[in-house]
Amino acid sequence: MTRSFDQLWPLAFRYAAMHSPYYREVFHSQKGIPALKTIPPCDKSTLSARNLDFLCVSPERVIEIVTTSGTTGQPLLWMLTEADLRRLAVNEKLSFECAGLTARDTVLVAVAMDRCFMAGAAYWLGLREIGCAVVRTGATSPLLVLEMIQRVQPTAIVGVPSFLRIVADKAREAGMDLRHSPVKKLICIGEPIRDAAFGLNHSGATLESVWGAKVYSTYGVTELANSLCECEAGQGGHLHDEQLHLEILDDAGQPVSDGEVGEVVATTFGVEAMPVIRYRTGDCAALFRGHCKCGRTTPRLGPIVGRKNQKLKFKGTSLFPSALTAVLEEADQVESFVVIARKESELSDSVEVLIHGAAPIAGLREAMQARTKIAPQIRVATREEIESLQLPAQARKRRTFVDLR
Ligand SMILES: [Zn+2]
């Protein structure tokens, strides 16, 4: 039997207020069950400052410890009990079922299983729960992925879009046409494959064409031990509302209307080790409550349009850097680029774009103006200058947006 928010919220509240040192403190004078919306949200800085004060169980009940990025330079520790791993398995099963996976599928997991990440283990658990055959290639060797595609004939791959594009490049170099491979579904994590209107972005369209496969976006957050995956309709990731409650809030902390972009704020249900209440993820997206073509009635989370702290301000309007980078990704003759934001005043930021390639600057500025209403300064730079900005020393990820504000 399914349980409603009105049944789940009091359970989540009482559990956290009783077992979590952090929430015991926050709720010590609370009488009765408060309305969720009256509880002050917490964010990553709270999680960083009070990390293990969120732990609700004794250490011997913890069976899995992973990390997630923090705000202090040191990753946060995130812990799970046996029941939490079961919950995670059920969550990923529901997510993969949205993408239509069944026990008949053979699925290649091109995601790291190690380095303290939760994601790889979560996918493995969910695919096991469905009964798929799982091949864990990881994401370090495109050649291993190609070899296993030939040897085990997988029907789906779970991976990061940029890595799946690298695999496709290696296949082309080796004279292998992936469109003739049995891989028909690419479950994409970590990077957007759609724009805010659900159309495929450059990355998503490229993947569908070179792989001859359908792309599905899945969005997960370690601190929520949860993911939301698109169905065939590609109209947002379906929420599993017995495990998670989502709100979308504006800059003032007020709920926005259906379909409007704001910050994703989440409350977990059924988590034993480290539940969170009104956690500000820092990710911005819209929630859609209408019925989906697939028949599911659960809310859907639209594409992540950016991080809240990356939002740019321009003379009264605001936009996410992803709107600018999307234009550059689609442009011909732009080999590499980086978008740099600087603070001009309290009310406005300035943006400079460095590009490497033969694209005419006037045309790029026009395309940006048409799509985003912003025409930033564009300068041609050397490949080396752009790379040094994209990948500074000690960075884990290549970036196309540099925030100097
Ligand atoms: Zn659907």
Residues whose N, C-alpha, C, O or C-beta is under 5 A from the ligand:
A	BS01	ZN	C231 A233 C292 K293 C294 R296
